């Protein structure tokens, strides 16, 4: 029998040595022998949760109750709520987006869960605009026609922004629809701290809904995973994760008020323009000028808390104390001797713009500061005031509702003290302000294009006023759902057609059977 050659033994040693070193590092970290490292290992090894754990461990702010909406969403990251109240959740490591049906049977859990689209490159951010679902993959942004009524795709997925860098540490991309009609996109840095070669990294960008006019909006943002627009002043706010390996308590993570063209300091400065020891301290006049001109954060989170998703609460169903507040998911630390974060906090603005923070949903980190039950990632809110929180540690979605007691309660109060959700309260809809002259022009367009040929038989036009405002319906004609072609209508033509269709719908609900037949 031939003995192994010297070359083979050398190769085996080279392969085995890194594995041994890695195992030794992991063991040392678990044992607490490496200062500044305290990793939630369930993230790597796999973790789960159940209703009993949620009931026993999680606590929520007064006036709310929390329950487990789904325990089977591995690597649950960012979310979006459809017009029908269903929930979309990205799962980057699985390359898919899942749809979770709203809880219509009142048992506290999703009524149905299924994969909506898969085969994607680490999808993360999600946004719904008109009848499109936008998905931010790690290297591109794509969109696909989406039917809100039945939660199904209505066409082909197409990438409209490509060539985005996804190498290095912070590959996730997050998107959101701004009040100005642009799609905003954040991209993290490739590293802990470095000078980026690609100016699109460590930035927030934006583009038109069709992917055109792509531009960098703000820079110097190390990893702004979450962002949203304030319903109070309309400003864009974004979380930002501070760098590692500068001790337990520095630098702070940040909340920034994002301005177009703004530079926010990274990698030259941290927090309130404190020069970075690697790229700021002792550097030349040009770097010092960059630091002096950088925009400091409007609020500082504790170091290494890793703020990710944020959402301003807008539903009138929310408690008066939380309406217009922002919820922020603190994913939790790993680069600290003692774990910190692992909760959802609320941010409240006073009349002078000062920000106060408080705990909103906590208990993901046990009192021993070591045991981890979950890691919050993102927050979504529906029109009824349901607040959803994703957890990529336990692969779960939690639902927080206005009211007291257990969120799984259905029906009236029972012996266990559970109460039913309070009925939905909403203001009456404002009547549509139909422009009759515009409606007459729209009728001519409808007739010239022979629109009735399809819409009378195959695609009846019903309940438009429940789905759209006049402006939303007019904007719809820019990106219509197939098989409707894009006719390239001017703004006045789109407005005229919207007013015509809404007027006809209102008339169809009256006593004129001829008009009702014409619309349907």
Secondary structure, DSSP 8 states (H G I E B T S, - for coil): -----HHHHHHHHHHHHHHHHHHHHHHHHHHT-STT----THHHH-----HHHHHHH-EE-TTEEEEEEES--TT---EEE-TTS-EEEEEGGGTEEEEE----SSSSS-S-EEEEE-S-SS--EEEEETTEEEEE-SS-EEEEEEETTTTEE-S--EEEE------SS---EEEEE-TTS-EEEEE--SSSS---SSTTTTEEEEE-TTS-S-EEEEE--S----EEE-TTT--EEEEE---SSS-TT-S-EEEEEE-TT-B--TTTEETTTEE-TTTTTT--HHHHHHHHHS---SEEE-TT--EEEEEE---TTS-TTTTT-EEEEE---SSSSS----EEEEEEE-TTS-EEEEEEEE-SB-TTSS-B---EEEEEE-TT--EEEEETTTTEEEEEEESSS-TT--SS--TT-------------------HHHHHHHHHHHHHTTTHHHHTTTS----HHHH--HHHHHHHTTS--TTS------HHHHHHHHHHHHHHHHHHTTT-HHHHHHH-
